Amino acid sequence: MADKPPHILVIEARFYDDISDELLRGAEKAIEEASATHERITVPGALENTGALAMAIEAMERGTRHFDVVV
């Protein structure tokens, strides 16, 4: 049986839309090239990244989500 592809959580801060768009475009290209899957959480700025990460960790602990990598 083949291994499942990695599932990646992308936490995206949207403070500067033009920069965020390019970073997301590059991340999605790399994820696709790695044959991985991903979900995205969008937050208004960098300070909210830790809160989004904490919620993702709680979801994994509850067993409602699984992520192999967080970016």
CHARMM internal coordinates of N, CA and C (Angstrom, degrees):
IC EDIT
DIST 1 N 1 CA 1.4491
DIST 1 CA 1 C 1.5277
ANGL 1 N 1 CA 1 C 108.53
DIST 1 C 2 N 1.3114
ANGL 1 CA 1 C 2 N 116.76
DIHE 1 N 1 CA 1 C 2 N 133.54
DIST 2 N 2 CA 1.4626
ANGL 1 C 2 N 2 CA 122.14
DIHE 1 CA 1 C 2 N 2 CA -178.75
DIST 2 CA 2 C 1.5274
ANGL 2 N 2 CA 2 C 110.63
DIHE 1 C 2 N 2 CA 2 C -75.59
DIST 2 C 3 N 1.3320
ANGL 2 CA 2 C 3 N 114.74
DIHE 2 N 2 CA 2 C 3 N 147.49
DIST 3 N 3 CA 1.4594
ANGL 2 C 3 N 3 CA 119.62
DIHE 2 CA 2 C 3 N 3 CA 175.89
DIST 3 CA 3 C 1.5151
ANGL 3 N 3 CA 3 C 109.93
DIHE 2 C 3 N 3 CA 3 C -68.06
DIST 3 C 4 N 1.3363
ANGL 3 CA 3 C 4 N 115.07
DIHE 3 N 3 CA 3 C 4 N 149.20
DIST 4 N 4 CA 1.4605
ANGL 3 C 4 N 4 CA 119.40
DIHE 3 CA 3 C 4 N 4 CA 175.53
DIST 4 CA 4 C 1.5223
ANGL 4 N 4 CA 4 C 108.61
DIHE 3 C 4 N 4 CA 4 C -73.01
DIST 4 C 5 N 1.3148
ANGL 4 CA 4 C 5 N 117.32
DIHE 4 N 4 CA 4 C 5 N 147.00
DIST 5 N 5 CA 1.4684
ANGL 4 C 5 N 5 CA 118.99
DIHE 4 CA 4 C 5 N 5 CA 177.17
DIST 5 CA 5 C 1.5201
ANGL 5 N 5 CA 5 C 110.16
DIHE 4 C 5 N 5 CA 5 C -66.18
DIST 5 C 6 N 1.3195
ANGL 5 CA 5 C 6 N 118.19
DIHE 5 N 5 CA 5 C 6 N 152.23
DIST 6 N 6 CA 1.4639
ANGL 5 C 6 N 6 CA 120.26
DIHE 5 CA 5 C 6 N 6 CA 178.61
DIST 6 CA 6 C 1.5290
ANGL 6 N 6 CA 6 C 110.30
DIHE 5 C 6 N 6 CA 6 C -61.42
DIST 6 C 7 N 1.3189
ANGL 6 CA 6 C 7 N 114.95
DIHE 6 N 6 CA 6 C 7 N 144.67
DIST 7 N 7 CA 1.4636
ANGL 6 C 7 N 7 CA 121.31
DIHE 6 CA 6 C 7 N 7 CA 176.80
DIST 7 CA 7 C 1.5231
ANGL 7 N 7 CA 7 C 107.17
DIHE 6 C 7 N 7 CA 7 C -111.74
DIST 7 C 8 N 1.3206
ANGL 7 CA 7 C 8 N 116.05
DIHE 7 N 7 CA 7 C 8 N 123.24
DIST 8 N 8 CA 1.4597
ANGL 7 C 8 N 8 CA 122.71
DIHE 7 CA 7 C 8 N 8 CA -170.51
DIST 8 CA 8 C 1.5184
ANGL 8 N 8 CA 8 C 110.17
DIHE 7 C 8 N 8 CA 8 C -114.30
DIST 8 C 9 N 1.3199
ANGL 8 CA 8 C 9 N 116.00
DIHE 8 N 8 CA 8 C 9 N 137.41
DIST 9 N 9 CA 1.4592
ANGL 8 C 9 N 9 CA 121.81
DIHE 8 CA 8 C 9 N 9 CA 171.37
DIST 9 CA 9 C 1.5183
ANGL 9 N 9 CA 9 C 107.83
DIHE 8 C 9 N 9 CA 9 C -100.72
DIST 9 C 10 N 1.3271
ANGL 9 CA 9 C 10 N 115.95
DIHE 9 N 9 CA 9 C 10 N 124.13
DIST 10 N 10 CA 1.4616
ANGL 9 C 10 N 10 CA 122.05
DIHE 9 CA 9 C 10 N 10 CA 175.97
DIST 10 CA 10 C 1.5256
ANGL 10 N 10 CA 10 C 107.19
DIHE 9 C 10 N 10 CA 10 C -105.50
DIST 10 C 11 N 1.3238
ANGL 10 CA 10 C 11 N 117.01
DIHE 10 N 10 CA 10 C 11 N 117.67
DIST 11 N 11 CA 1.4584
ANGL 10 C 11 N 11 CA 121.63
DIHE 10 CA 10 C 11 N 11 CA 174.42
DIST 11 CA 11 C 1.5207
ANGL 11 N 11 CA 11 C 106.30
DIHE 10 C 11 N 11 CA 11 C -98.61
DIST 11 C 12 N 1.3124
ANGL 11 CA 11 C 12 N 115.18
DIHE 11 N 11 CA 11 C 12 N 117.81
DIST 12 N 12 CA 1.4559
ANGL 11 C 12 N 12 CA 121.29
DIHE 11 CA 11 C 12 N 12 CA -172.03
DIST 12 CA 12 C 1.5301
ANGL 12 N 12 CA 12 C 110.62
DIHE 11 C 12 N 12 CA 12 C -115.04
DIST 12 C 13 N 1.3350
ANGL 12 CA 12 C 13 N 116.23
DIHE 12 N 12 CA 12 C 13 N 117.19
DIST 13 N 13 CA 1.4628
ANGL 12 C 13 N 13 CA 121.77
DIHE 12 CA 12 C 13 N 13 CA 174.30
DIST 13 CA 13 C 1.5240
ANGL 13 N 13 CA 13 C 108.45
DIHE 12 C 13 N 13 CA 13 C -88.18
DIST 13 C 14 N 1.3320
ANGL 13 CA 13 C 14 N 117.74
DIHE 13 N 13 CA 13 C 14 N 125.82
DIST 14 N 14 CA 1.4564
ANGL 13 C 14 N 14 CA 121.88
DIHE 13 CA 13 C 14 N 14 CA -172.21
DIST 14 CA 14 C 1.5292
ANGL 14 N 14 CA 14 C 113.44
DIHE 13 C 14 N 14 CA 14 C -102.74
DIST 14 C 15 N 1.3152
ANGL 14 CA 14 C 15 N 119.69
DIHE 14 N 14 CA 14 C 15 N 27.01
DIST 15 N 15 CA 1.4594
ANGL 14 C 15 N 15 CA 120.61
DIHE 14 CA 14 C 15 N 15 CA -176.78
DIST 15 CA 15 C 1.5257
ANGL 15 N 15 CA 15 C 111.93
DIHE 14 C 15 N 15 CA 15 C -61.16
DIST 15 C 16 N 1.3230
ANGL 15 CA 15 C 16 N 116.80
DIHE 15 N 15 CA 15 C 16 N -43.63
DIST 16 N 16 CA 1.4663
ANGL 15 C 16 N 16 CA 121.93
DIHE 15 CA 15 C 16 N 16 CA 175.03
DIST 16 CA 16 C 1.5261
ANGL 16 N 16 CA 16 C 107.48
DIHE 15 C 16 N 16 CA 16 C -113.25
DIST 16 C 17 N 1.3303
ANGL 16 CA 16 C 17 N 116.36
DIHE 16 N 16 CA 16 C 17 N 101.09
DIST 17 N 17 CA 1.4647
ANGL 16 C 17 N 17 CA 120.45
DIHE 16 CA 16 C 17 N 17 CA -173.27
DIST 17 CA 17 C 1.5183
ANGL 17 N 17 CA 17 C 113.46
DIHE 16 C 17 N 17 CA 17 C -57.73
DIST 17 C 18 N 1.3328
ANGL 17 CA 17 C 18 N 118.36
DIHE 17 N 17 CA 17 C 18 N -43.47
DIST 18 N 18 CA 1.4663
ANGL 17 C 18 N 18 CA 119.89
DIHE 17 CA 17 C 18 N 18 CA -176.55
DIST 18 CA 18 C 1.5223
ANGL 18 N 18 CA 18 C 111.63
DIHE 17 C 18 N 18 CA 18 C -64.87
DIST 18 C 19 N 1.3153
ANGL 18 CA 18 C 19 N 117.16
DIHE 18 N 18 CA 18 C 19 N -39.73
DIST 19 N 19 CA 1.4680
ANGL 18 C 19 N 19 CA 120.59
DIHE 18 CA 18 C 19 N 19 CA 177.50
DIST 19 CA 19 C 1.5256
ANGL 19 N 19 CA 19 C 109.98
DIHE 18 C 19 N 19 CA 19 C -69.34
DIST 19 C 20 N 1.3293
ANGL 19 CA 19 C 20 N 116.58
DIHE 19 N 19 CA 19 C 20 N -43.90
DIST 20 N 20 CA 1.4666
ANGL 19 C 20 N 20 CA 120.90
DIHE 19 CA 19 C 20 N 20 CA 179.82
DIST 20 CA 20 C 1.5201
ANGL 20 N 20 CA 20 C 111.39
DIHE 19 C 20 N 20 CA 20 C -60.17
DIST 20 C 21 N 1.3333
ANGL 20 CA 20 C 21 N 116.77
DIHE 20 N 20 CA 20 C 21 N -41.28
DIST 21 N 21 CA 1.4639
ANGL 20 C 21 N 21 CA 120.18
DIHE 20 CA 20 C 21 N 21 CA 179.49
DIST 21 CA 21 C 1.5212
ANGL 21 N 21 CA 21 C 111.17
DIHE 20 C 21 N 21 CA 21 C -59.89
DIST 21 C 22 N 1.3288
ANGL 21 CA 21 C 22 N 117.28
DIHE 21 N 21 CA 21 C 22 N -44.49
DIST 22 N 22 CA 1.4684
ANGL 21 C 22 N 22 CA 120.75
DIHE 21 CA 21 C 22 N 22 CA -178.78
DIST 22 CA 22 C 1.5264
ANGL 22 N 22 CA 22 C 111.60
DIHE 21 C 22 N 22 CA 22 C -68.97
DIST 22 C 23 N 1.3275
ANGL 22 CA 22 C 23 N 117.19
DIHE 22 N 22 CA 22 C 23 N -40.71
DIST 23 N 23 CA 1.4668
ANGL 22 C 23 N 23 CA 119.86
DIHE 22 CA 22 C 23 N 23 CA 177.90
DIST 23 CA 23 C 1.5254
ANGL 23 N 23 CA 23 C 110.60
DIHE 22 C 23 N 23 CA 23 C -63.20
DIST 23 C 24 N 1.3372
ANGL 23 CA 23 C 24 N 116.75
DIHE 23 N 23 CA 23 C 24 N -43.41
DIST 24 N 24 CA 1.4577
ANGL 23 C 24 N 24 CA 120.15
DIHE 23 CA 23 C 24 N 24 CA 178.82
DIST 24 CA 24 C 1.5191
ANGL 24 N 24 CA 24 C 110.64
DIHE 23 C 24 N 24 CA 24 C -64.62
DIST 24 C 25 N 1.3159
ANGL 24 CA 24 C 25 N 117.68
DIHE 24 N 24 CA 24 C 25 N -42.15
DIST 25 N 25 CA 1.4617
ANGL 24 C 25 N 25 CA 121.16
DIHE 24 CA 24 C 25 N 25 CA 179.08
DIST 25 CA 25 C 1.5386
ANGL 25 N 25 CA 25 C 110.40
DIHE 24 C 25 N 25 CA 25 C -58.24
DIST 25 C 26 N 1.3241
ANGL 25 CA 25 C 26 N 116.87
DIHE 25 N 25 CA 25 C 26 N -44.88
DIST 26 N 26 CA 1.4651
ANGL 25 C 26 N 26 CA 120.25
DIHE 25 CA 25 C 26 N 26 CA 178.87
DIST 26 CA 26 C 1.5168
ANGL 26 N 26 CA 26 C 112.54
DIHE 25 C 26 N 26 CA 26 C -66.57
DIST 26 C 27 N 1.3357
ANGL 26 CA 26 C 27 N 116.23
DIHE 26 N 26 CA 26 C 27 N -40.75
DIST 27 N 27 CA 1.4645
ANGL 26 C 27 N 27 CA 119.95
DIHE 26 CA 26 C 27 N 27 CA 179.17
DIST 27 CA 27 C 1.5221
ANGL 27 N 27 CA 27 C 110.78
DIHE 26 C 27 N 27 CA 27 C -64.25
DIST 27 C 28 N 1.3256
ANGL 27 CA 27 C 28 N 116.84
DIHE 27 N 27 CA 27 C 28 N -44.79
DIST 28 N 28 CA 1.4656
ANGL 27 C 28 N 28 CA 119.80
DIHE 27 CA 27 C 28 N 28 CA -179.45
DIST 28 CA 28 C 1.5291
ANGL 28 N 28 CA 28 C 111.56
DIHE 27 C 28 N 28 CA 28 C -65.00
DIST 28 C 29 N 1.3131
ANGL 28 CA 28 C 29 N 117.19
DIHE 28 N 28 CA 28 C 29 N -34.84
DIST 29 N 29 CA 1.4701
ANGL 28 C 29 N 29 CA 120.14
DIHE 28 CA 28 C 29 N 29 CA 176.77
DIST 29 CA 29 C 1.5290
ANGL 29 N 29 CA 29 C 110.22
DIHE 28 C 29 N 29 CA 29 C -64.67
DIST 29 C 30 N 1.3356
ANGL 29 CA 29 C 30 N 116.68
DIHE 29 N 29 CA 29 C 30 N -45.58
DIST 30 N 30 CA 1.4663
ANGL 29 C 30 N 30 CA 120.39
DIHE 29 CA 29 C 30 N 30 CA 179.67
DIST 30 CA 30 C 1.5321
ANGL 30 N 30 CA 30 C 110.99
DIHE 29 C 30 N 30 CA 30 C -65.16
DIST 30 C 31 N 1.3234
ANGL 30 CA 30 C 31 N 117.07
DIHE 30 N 30 CA 30 C 31 N -39.25
DIST 31 N 31 CA 1.4618
ANGL 30 C 31 N 31 CA 121.18
DIHE 30 CA 30 C 31 N 31 CA 178.60
DIST 31 CA 31 C 1.5239
ANGL 31 N 31 CA 31 C 109.99
DIHE 30 C 31 N 31 CA 31 C -63.29
DIST 31 C 32 N 1.3150
ANGL 31 CA 31 C 32 N 116.59
DIHE 31 N 31 CA 31 C 32 N -44.67
DIST 32 N 32 CA 1.4688
ANGL 31 C 32 N 32 CA 120.89
DIHE 31 CA 31 C 32 N 32 CA 178.87
DIST 32 CA 32 C 1.5252
ANGL 32 N 32 CA 32 C 110.65
DIHE 31 C 32 N 32 CA 32 C -62.81
DIST 32 C 33 N 1.3244
ANGL 32 CA 32 C 33 N 117.28
DIHE 32 N 32 CA 32 C 33 N -43.63
DIST 33 N 33 CA 1.4676
ANGL 32 C 33 N 33 CA 120.93
DIHE 32 CA 32 C 33 N 33 CA 179.65
DIST 33 CA 33 C 1.5232
ANGL 33 N 33 CA 33 C 112.01
DIHE 32 C 33 N 33 CA 33 C -63.28
DIST 33 C 34 N 1.3368
ANGL 33 CA 33 C 34 N 116.46
DIHE 33 N 33 CA 33 C 34 N -28.39
DIST 34 N 34 CA 1.4671
ANGL 33 C 34 N 34 CA 120.98
DIHE 33 CA 33 C 34 N 34 CA 178.82
DIST 34 CA 34 C 1.5283
ANGL 34 N 34 CA 34 C 111.78
DIHE 33 C 34 N 34 CA 34 C -86.60
DIST 34 C 35 N 1.3277
ANGL 34 CA 34 C 35 N 116.83
DIHE 34 N 34 CA 34 C 35 N 2.48
DIST 35 N 35 CA 1.4702
ANGL 34 C 35 N 35 CA 122.59
DIHE 34 CA 34 C 35 N 35 CA -177.28
DIST 35 CA 35 C 1.5205
ANGL 35 N 35 CA 35 C 111.87
DIHE 34 C 35 N 35 CA 35 C 56.96
DIST 35 C 36 N 1.3167
ANGL 35 CA 35 C 36 N 116.15
DIHE 35 N 35 CA 35 C 36 N 33.84
DIST 36 N 36 CA 1.4610
ANGL 35 C 36 N 36 CA 122.18
DIHE 35 CA 35 C 36 N 36 CA 179.24
DIST 36 CA 36 C 1.5293
ANGL 36 N 36 CA 36 C 109.43
DIHE 35 C 36 N 36 CA 36 C -97.10
DIST 36 C 37 N 1.3202
ANGL 36 CA 36 C 37 N 115.25
DIHE 36 N 36 CA 36 C 37 N 168.41
DIST 37 N 37 CA 1.4586
ANGL 36 C 37 N 37 CA 121.76
DIHE 36 CA 36 C 37 N 37 CA 172.83
DIST 37 CA 37 C 1.5171
ANGL 37 N 37 CA 37 C 107.62
DIHE 36 C 37 N 37 CA 37 C -112.07
DIST 37 C 38 N 1.3420
ANGL 37 CA 37 C 38 N 115.75
DIHE 37 N 37 CA 37 C 38 N 163.96
DIST 38 N 38 CA 1.4634
ANGL 37 C 38 N 38 CA 116.86
DIHE 37 CA 37 C 38 N 38 CA 179.82
DIST 38 CA 38 C 1.5206
ANGL 38 N 38 CA 38 C 112.09
DIHE 37 C 38 N 38 CA 38 C -154.56
DIST 38 C 39 N 1.3201
ANGL 38 CA 38 C 39 N 113.15
DIHE 38 N 38 CA 38 C 39 N 158.89
DIST 39 N 39 CA 1.4539
ANGL 38 C 39 N 39 CA 123.56
DIHE 38 CA 38 C 39 N 39 CA 169.53
DIST 39 CA 39 C 1.5174
ANGL 39 N 39 CA 39 C 106.38
DIHE 38 C 39 N 39 CA 39 C -124.94
DIST 39 C 40 N 1.3287
ANGL 39 CA 39 C 40 N 115.83
DIHE 39 N 39 CA 39 C 40 N 155.32
DIST 40 N 40 CA 1.4566
ANGL 39 C 40 N 40 CA 120.12
DIHE 39 CA 39 C 40 N 40 CA -178.93
DIST 40 CA 40 C 1.5202
ANGL 40 N 40 CA 40 C 109.57
DIHE 39 C 40 N 40 CA 40 C -127.20
DIST 40 C 41 N 1.3288
ANGL 40 CA 40 C 41 N 115.11
DIHE 40 N 40 CA 40 C 41 N 135.29
DIST 41 N 41 CA 1.4579
ANGL 40 C 41 N 41 CA 122.58
DIHE 40 CA 40 C 41 N 41 CA 170.55
DIST 41 CA 41 C 1.5173
ANGL 41 N 41 CA 41 C 105.87
DIHE 40 C 41 N 41 CA 41 C -114.12
DIST 41 C 42 N 1.3186
ANGL 41 CA 41 C 42 N 116.52
DIHE 41 N 41 CA 41 C 42 N 128.94
DIST 42 N 42 CA 1.4562
ANGL 41 C 42 N 42 CA 121.37
DIHE 41 CA 41 C 42 N 42 CA 179.71
DIST 42 CA 42 C 1.5133
ANGL 42 N 42 CA 42 C 109.20
DIHE 41 C 42 N 42 CA 42 C -107.11
DIST 42 C 43 N 1.3299
ANGL 42 CA 42 C 43 N 115.80
DIHE 42 N 42 CA 42 C 43 N 129.58
DIST 43 N 43 CA 1.4672
ANGL 42 C 43 N 43 CA 122.34
DIHE 42 CA 42 C 43 N 43 CA 177.15
DIST 43 CA 43 C 1.5236
ANGL 43 N 43 CA 43 C 108.00
DIHE 42 C 43 N 43 CA 43 C -123.61
DIST 43 C 44 N 1.3572
ANGL 43 CA 43 C 44 N 117.42
DIHE 43 N 43 CA 43 C 44 N 158.32
DIST 44 N 44 CA 1.4587
ANGL 43 C 44 N 44 CA 119.40
DIHE 43 CA 43 C 44 N 44 CA -175.54
DIST 44 CA 44 C 1.5294
ANGL 44 N 44 CA 44 C 114.94
DIHE 43 C 44 N 44 CA 44 C -69.64
DIST 44 C 45 N 1.3151
ANGL 44 CA 44 C 45 N 118.40
DIHE 44 N 44 CA 44 C 45 N -30.13
DIST 45 N 45 CA 1.4576
ANGL 44 C 45 N 45 CA 120.71
DIHE 44 CA 44 C 45 N 45 CA -177.67
DIST 45 CA 45 C 1.5119
ANGL 45 N 45 CA 45 C 111.21
DIHE 44 C 45 N 45 CA 45 C -157.55
DIST 45 C 46 N 1.3282
ANGL 45 CA 45 C 46 N 116.34
DIHE 45 N 45 CA 45 C 46 N 175.00
DIST 46 N 46 CA 1.4650
ANGL 45 C 46 N 46 CA 121.91
DIHE 45 CA 45 C 46 N 46 CA -174.86
DIST 46 CA 46 C 1.5274
ANGL 46 N 46 CA 46 C 113.12
DIHE 45 C 46 N 46 CA 46 C -62.81
DIST 46 C 47 N 1.3127
ANGL 46 CA 46 C 47 N 117.46
DIHE 46 N 46 CA 46 C 47 N -29.85
DIST 47 N 47 CA 1.4678
ANGL 46 C 47 N 47 CA 119.76
DIHE 46 CA 46 C 47 N 47 CA -178.44
DIST 47 CA 47 C 1.5228
ANGL 47 N 47 CA 47 C 112.36
DIHE 46 C 47 N 47 CA 47 C -65.31
DIST 47 C 48 N 1.3214
ANGL 47 CA 47 C 48 N 117.49
DIHE 47 N 47 CA 47 C 48 N -23.58
DIST 48 N 48 CA 1.4636
ANGL 47 C 48 N 48 CA 120.88
DIHE 47 CA 47 C 48 N 48 CA -179.75
DIST 48 CA 48 C 1.5276
ANGL 48 N 48 CA 48 C 112.93
DIHE 47 C 48 N 48 CA 48 C -86.11
DIST 48 C 49 N 1.3175
ANGL 48 CA 48 C 49 N 118.08
DIHE 48 N 48 CA 48 C 49 N -5.99
DIST 49 N 49 CA 1.4699
ANGL 48 C 49 N 49 CA 121.05
DIHE 48 CA 48 C 49 N 49 CA 180.00
DIST 49 CA 49 C 1.5196
ANGL 49 N 49 CA 49 C 112.26
DIHE 48 C 49 N 49 CA 49 C -56.59
DIST 49 C 50 N 1.3252
ANGL 49 CA 49 C 50 N 116.63
DIHE 49 N 49 CA 49 C 50 N -44.02
DIST 50 N 50 CA 1.4687
ANGL 49 C 50 N 50 CA 119.51
DIHE 49 CA 49 C 50 N 50 CA -176.47
DIST 50 CA 50 C 1.5270
ANGL 50 N 50 CA 50 C 111.65
DIHE 49 C 50 N 50 CA 50 C -66.15
DIST 50 C 51 N 1.3194
ANGL 50 CA 50 C 51 N 117.24
DIHE 50 N 50 CA 50 C 51 N -36.61
DIST 51 N 51 CA 1.4629
ANGL 50 C 51 N 51 CA 120.14
DIHE 50 CA 50 C 51 N 51 CA 177.13
DIST 51 CA 51 C 1.5202
ANGL 51 N 51 CA 51 C 111.16
DIHE 50 C 51 N 51 CA 51 C -65.55
DIST 51 C 52 N 1.3245
ANGL 51 CA 51 C 52 N 117.05
DIHE 51 N 51 CA 51 C 52 N -41.95
DIST 52 N 52 CA 1.4625
ANGL 51 C 52 N 52 CA 120.90
DIHE 51 CA 51 C 52 N 52 CA 178.09
DIST 52 CA 52 C 1.5262
ANGL 52 N 52 CA 52 C 110.40
DIHE 51 C 52 N 52 CA 52 C -64.19
DIST 52 C 53 N 1.3289
ANGL 52 CA 52 C 53 N 116.56
DIHE 52 N 52 CA 52 C 53 N -40.91
DIST 53 N 53 CA 1.4607
ANGL 52 C 53 N 53 CA 120.41
DIHE 52 CA 52 C 53 N 53 CA 177.69
DIST 53 CA 53 C 1.5272
ANGL 53 N 53 CA 53 C 110.54
DIHE 52 C 53 N 53 CA 53 C -63.82
DIST 53 C 54 N 1.3260
ANGL 53 CA 53 C 54 N 117.82
DIHE 53 N 53 CA 53 C 54 N -42.47
DIST 54 N 54 CA 1.4647
ANGL 53 C 54 N 54 CA 121.28
DIHE 53 CA 53 C 54 N 54 CA 178.89
DIST 54 CA 54 C 1.5285
ANGL 54 N 54 CA 54 C 110.86
DIHE 53 C 54 N 54 CA 54 C -60.66
DIST 54 C 55 N 1.3323
ANGL 54 CA 54 C 55 N 117.21
DIHE 54 N 54 CA 54 C 55 N -41.28
DIST 55 N 55 CA 1.4654
ANGL 54 C 55 N 55 CA 120.24
DIHE 54 CA 54 C 55 N 55 CA 178.83
DIST 55 CA 55 C 1.5255
ANGL 55 N 55 CA 55 C 110.70
DIHE 54 C 55 N 55 CA 55 C -66.81
DIST 55 C 56 N 1.3331
ANGL 55 CA 55 C 56 N 117.62
DIHE 55 N 55 CA 55 C 56 N -37.08
DIST 56 N 56 CA 1.4627
ANGL 55 C 56 N 56 CA 120.54
DIHE 55 CA 55 C 56 N 56 CA 177.58
DIST 56 CA 56 C 1.5281
ANGL 56 N 56 CA 56 C 110.68
DIHE 55 C 56 N 56 CA 56 C -65.57
DIST 56 C 57 N 1.3155
ANGL 56 CA 56 C 57 N 116.87
DIHE 56 N 56 CA 56 C 57 N -41.34
DIST 57 N 57 CA 1.4704
ANGL 56 C 57 N 57 CA 120.54
DIHE 56 CA 56 C 57 N 57 CA 178.54
DIST 57 CA 57 C 1.5220
ANGL 57 N 57 CA 57 C 110.20
DIHE 56 C 57 N 57 CA 57 C -63.38
DIST 57 C 58 N 1.3315
ANGL 57 CA 57 C 58 N 117.17
DIHE 57 N 57 CA 57 C 58 N -43.14
DIST 58 N 58 CA 1.4738
ANGL 57 C 58 N 58 CA 120.56
DIHE 57 CA 57 C 58 N 58 CA 177.81
DIST 58 CA 58 C 1.5261
ANGL 58 N 58 CA 58 C 110.99
DIHE 57 C 58 N 58 CA 58 C -60.66
DIST 58 C 59 N 1.3322
ANGL 58 CA 58 C 59 N 117.03
DIHE 58 N 58 CA 58 C 59 N -41.14
DIST 59 N 59 CA 1.4639
ANGL 58 C 59 N 59 CA 120.44
DIHE 58 CA 58 C 59 N 59 CA 178.81
DIST 59 CA 59 C 1.5258
ANGL 59 N 59 CA 59 C 110.74
DIHE 58 C 59 N 59 CA 59 C -63.91
DIST 59 C 60 N 1.3280
ANGL 59 CA 59 C 60 N 117.11
DIHE 59 N 59 CA 59 C 60 N -38.26
DIST 60 N 60 CA 1.4666
ANGL 59 C 60 N 60 CA 119.93
DIHE 59 CA 59 C 60 N 60 CA 177.98
DIST 60 CA 60 C 1.5247
ANGL 60 N 60 CA 60 C 110.35
DIHE 59 C 60 N 60 CA 60 C -67.71
DIST 60 C 61 N 1.3211
ANGL 60 CA 60 C 61 N 117.14
DIHE 60 N 60 CA 60 C 61 N -39.60
DIST 61 N 61 CA 1.4663
ANGL 60 C 61 N 61 CA 120.32
DIHE 60 CA 60 C 61 N 61 CA 178.85
DIST 61 CA 61 C 1.5269
ANGL 61 N 61 CA 61 C 111.74
DIHE 60 C 61 N 61 CA 61 C -64.83
DIST 61 C 62 N 1.3383
ANGL 61 CA 61 C 62 N 116.83
DIHE 61 N 61 CA 61 C 62 N -34.42
DIST 62 N 62 CA 1.4720
ANGL 61 C 62 N 62 CA 121.20
DIHE 61 CA 61 C 62 N 62 CA 177.03
DIST 62 CA 62 C 1.5223
ANGL 62 N 62 CA 62 C 111.67
DIHE 61 C 62 N 62 CA 62 C -76.58
DIST 62 C 63 N 1.3200
ANGL 62 CA 62 C 63 N 116.22
DIHE 62 N 62 CA 62 C 63 N -15.31
DIST 63 N 63 CA 1.4629
ANGL 62 C 63 N 63 CA 120.85
DIHE 62 CA 62 C 63 N 63 CA -179.29
DIST 63 CA 63 C 1.5175
ANGL 63 N 63 CA 63 C 113.75
DIHE 62 C 63 N 63 CA 63 C 84.46
DIST 63 C 64 N 1.3345
ANGL 63 CA 63 C 64 N 117.69
DIHE 63 N 63 CA 63 C 64 N 13.69
DIST 64 N 64 CA 1.4606
ANGL 63 C 64 N 64 CA 120.21
DIHE 63 CA 63 C 64 N 64 CA -179.74
DIST 64 CA 64 C 1.5237
ANGL 64 N 64 CA 64 C 112.54
DIHE 63 C 64 N 64 CA 64 C -90.23
DIST 64 C 65 N 1.3157
ANGL 64 CA 64 C 65 N 117.50
DIHE 64 N 64 CA 64 C 65 N -14.72
DIST 65 N 65 CA 1.4742
ANGL 64 C 65 N 65 CA 122.47
DIHE 64 CA 64 C 65 N 65 CA 177.79
DIST 65 CA 65 C 1.5299
ANGL 65 N 65 CA 65 C 108.25
DIHE 64 C 65 N 65 CA 65 C -143.21
DIST 65 C 66 N 1.3269
ANGL 65 CA 65 C 66 N 114.67
DIHE 65 N 65 CA 65 C 66 N 154.89
DIST 66 N 66 CA 1.4636
ANGL 65 C 66 N 66 CA 121.07
DIHE 65 CA 65 C 66 N 66 CA 174.18
DIST 66 CA 66 C 1.5309
ANGL 66 N 66 CA 66 C 108.51
DIHE 65 C 66 N 66 CA 66 C -137.21
DIST 66 C 67 N 1.3012
ANGL 66 CA 66 C 67 N 114.99
DIHE 66 N 66 CA 66 C 67 N 128.96
DIST 67 N 67 CA 1.4627
ANGL 66 C 67 N 67 CA 121.13
DIHE 66 CA 66 C 67 N 67 CA 175.32
DIST 67 CA 67 C 1.5177
ANGL 67 N 67 CA 67 C 108.12
DIHE 66 C 67 N 67 CA 67 C -131.07
DIST 67 C 68 N 1.3251
ANGL 67 CA 67 C 68 N 116.09
DIHE 67 N 67 CA 67 C 68 N 135.34
DIST 68 N 68 CA 1.4568
ANGL 67 C 68 N 68 CA 120.86
DIHE 67 CA 67 C 68 N 68 CA 174.87
DIST 68 CA 68 C 1.5144
ANGL 68 N 68 CA 68 C 111.25
DIHE 67 C 68 N 68 CA 68 C -86.17
DIST 68 C 69 N 1.3331
ANGL 68 CA 68 C 69 N 115.55
DIHE 68 N 68 CA 68 C 69 N -28.57
DIST 69 N 69 CA 1.4591
ANGL 68 C 69 N 69 CA 121.99
DIHE 68 CA 68 C 69 N 69 CA -175.87
DIST 69 CA 69 C 1.5207
ANGL 69 N 69 CA 69 C 108.68
DIHE 68 C 69 N 69 CA 69 C -145.02
DIST 69 C 70 N 1.3253
ANGL 69 CA 69 C 70 N 115.85
DIHE 69 N 69 CA 69 C 70 N 145.18
DIST 70 N 70 CA 1.4687
ANGL 69 C 70 N 70 CA 121.37
DIHE 69 CA 69 C 70 N 70 CA 171.43
DIST 70 CA 70 C 1.5217
ANGL 70 N 70 CA 70 C 107.98
DIHE 69 C 70 N 70 CA 70 C -121.25
DIST 70 C 71 N 1.3343
ANGL 70 CA 70 C 71 N 115.47
DIHE 70 N 70 CA 70 C 71 N 129.71
DIST 71 N 71 CA 1.4741
ANGL 70 C 71 N 71 CA 121.56
DIHE 70 CA 70 C 71 N 71 CA 179.56
DIST 71 CA 71 C 1.4997
ANGL 71 N 71 CA 71 C 108.10
DIHE 70 C 71 N 71 CA 71 C -121.62
END
COOR INIT
IC SEED 1 N 1 CA 1 C
IC BUILD
